[in-house]
Amino acid sequence: MANHKSAIKRIKTSEKKRLHNRYYARSMRSAIRNFAKRGIIHKKKAANLKSKLTKQIAVL
C-alpha cells in the first residue's frame, strides 16, 4: 500500500477514472453496434470500426 497521501489519492482517482472510462468505452461500442444495425452506416464499415476499437482496447 502507498505511504504518501498524494500516492493514496492518485490510486483512488485513477481507479475512479478507470471505471468511468470503462463505462464510456463499453457504451460507445454498443452505440456503434446499434448504429450499424439501423442501416445508417454500411455493415462492413461498422465491422471495421468495431475491429479497430477492439485492437485499441487490447493495447490498453
N, C-alpha and C positions, 0 to 999 in steps of 0.2 A: 504494500500500500504506500501511497505517496506521503511524504513527510511535510512538504511545504503547502501552505494554504493555497498558493496560486496553482500548484500542481493538482490539488484536490478539486479546485474549481474547474481547471482545464478538463479533468476526467469527466466531471458532471456535465459540462457544456458540450463536450464532444459527443457524449452519449445521447444527449437531447437532440443534437444536430443530426446524428446518425439515424435515429428513429424518424425524425422529421423528413430527411432526405429519402429514406427508405419508403415512407408512405407516399411521397410525391412521385418517386420513381415507379412504384407499383401502379398508382392511379394513372400516371402518364401512359404506361404500357397498355393498360386495359382500355384507356381512351383511344389510343391509336388502333387497337384491335376493333373496337366498336365503330370507329370512324371508317375503317376499311369495309366492315360488314354492311354499312349503309350504301356502299357503292359510290361514295364521294370521291375516293381515290382508287386507282386501279389495284386489284388484288395483289399482283406481283410487286407493285411499288410498296404496298403495305408490308409485304413479306420482307422486302429489302430493308425497310426501316426497322422492323422488328429484329431482324438478324443483326443489324448494326448496333441496335440498343443492347442486345444481349452480349455482344462482343465487348462493348464498352463497360458493361456492368461486371463481366467476368474479370476484366482488368482491375476493377476496384476491389 
